[in-house]
Amino acid sequence: MSRREFGQIDRQRSGRYRARFTAPDGRLVSAPVTFTSRREAAEYLARVRGELLAGRAAGVVPTATALTDYAESYLRTSAPSLRPRTRDLYRRLTDRWLLPAVGEGTSRVQLGPLSLSDLSPALVREWHAAVVSRAHAEAVRAAAGRRATPARAARSWATGEGLEVAPTGRLPLSVLAAWERAGSPRPEPEQVREDAGRTVAAQAYRLLHTILAQAVTDGLIATNPARVKGASTVDHPERLPLTPEQVSALAEAIAPRYRAAVLVAAWSGLRPGEVFALRRGDVDPEARTVTVRRTLEEVPGEPLGFGEPKTRAGRRTVSVPASVARDLAEHLATYTDPGAEALVFGRPDGRPIRSGDRARALRPAREAIGRPDVTWHHLRHTGATLAAQAGATSAELQRRIGHSDPRAAAIYQHAGAERDRWIADRLESLTVPQPPAPSDPSPTRPAPAPSAVLPEVASDAPQPEPVHAPRRRHLSLVRSA
């Protein structure tokens, strides 16, 4: 064995040379490979010493920290800065996809017990492929298991009709009887898309990439091994906004309790959680405004709660068209309990409405208007699209829908309430059909004074061009929508 100023070199029985060195934490670390000559081993130790002196130990000293331990530490330390729903999502993704074994047979991959230094790009690619395959298979099985039993079909029908039913448990006999009198309607079987499962796979990959990026920052590994091209994105079908006519038809087709919620969501651009967190004190039909101060937070297995808006820009006041304000006032008088804290769009007992109940209420209405793709988030997308068509600038649109990013943060202050009211007035022109303008209005000529003597004009003389009154141009974005 050869002892050096830094590291050790010894010759193996095979004739090759092994290089070892003492890591900063006191561990004796061997080079990942052996060398054909003593000179190659010495060059390796020189490079290692240079990396250590430069403070880049992660590149040459493998860490013994397992992914399981580091992921748990990451979730624990990042929890205070995460929203409850995001915390719950990260926990479920970690326990379901990141740490346990995924895949079958030779495709079985388990990252959890491995040290961070053992994670390679090739291994992460194998893990991601196994996650995609398993997530798709689970989506197919889940769709097959959601066949509409009589109880499930009756519950879906009752929710769509605006009847008060619990999301689980035994249905009242009166509800079952009403469902049977309506012909025992059953929802259409769910279609499973070819890319089903891709979303959860992308979520799991993004979380793994984030955790490993933090490990790079902490100096535990030199580079991030999560480098699967396209793994973090999913190509979703284009979310087509509704036309103003479809918004009106949807509001008429849904249960009366949800009618104003459809109109507010579609003409304000609020997020679904913001719409269903509004209190009586947050709306002012006379001023035609709704103010977002909180959002509905729904974590699986926990009671519904309320939290801060998604971003700082989410706290905002949005003007709505006058006709929507009138519908909102009627809703307040009919369905909302008294008191400033009463939910505007709540259950009959005053409790908040879960996302599943909202979706079931929307399902028959969207089928009725021929838009089975519509969700409550489509209405937010519709509100943003219509505001842009009405002439909102980029800054005004970002302020109206509560969107924030580093570049937009500085320009929110330039979008004032007066301009927002102007946008609402332009939107009002979409809610009320305008009479068609005459195609060729006759010019109006002033009558001559009685004493005036008009000179005779030859019939073949050029006639003056008639002066037409300027036509009034109506903002009609309905056709362009």
Secondary structure, DSSP 8 states (H G I E B T S, - for coil): -EE-SSSEEEE-TTS-EEEEEE-TTS-EEE-SS-BSSHHHHHHHHHHHHHHHHTT-GGGTS----BHHHHHHHHHHHHGGGS-HHHHHHHHHHIIIIISS-BSSGGG-B--TTSBGGG--HHHHHHHHHHHHHHHHHHHHHHHHHT---HHHHHHHHHHHTT----SSS---HHHHHHHHHTT----------TTTTHHHHHHHHHHHHHHHHHHHHTTS-SS-----TTTT-----------HHHHHHHHHHS-HHHHHHHHHHHHH---HHHHTT-BGGGEETTTTEEEE--EEE--TTS--EEE--SSGGGSEEEE--HHHHHHHHHHHHHH--SSTTSBSS--TTS----HHHHHHHHHHHHHHTT-TT--HHHHHHHHHHHHHHTT--HHHHHHHHT---TTTGGGGGGS-HHHHHHHHHHHHHHHS------SS---------TT-------TTS----------------TTT-
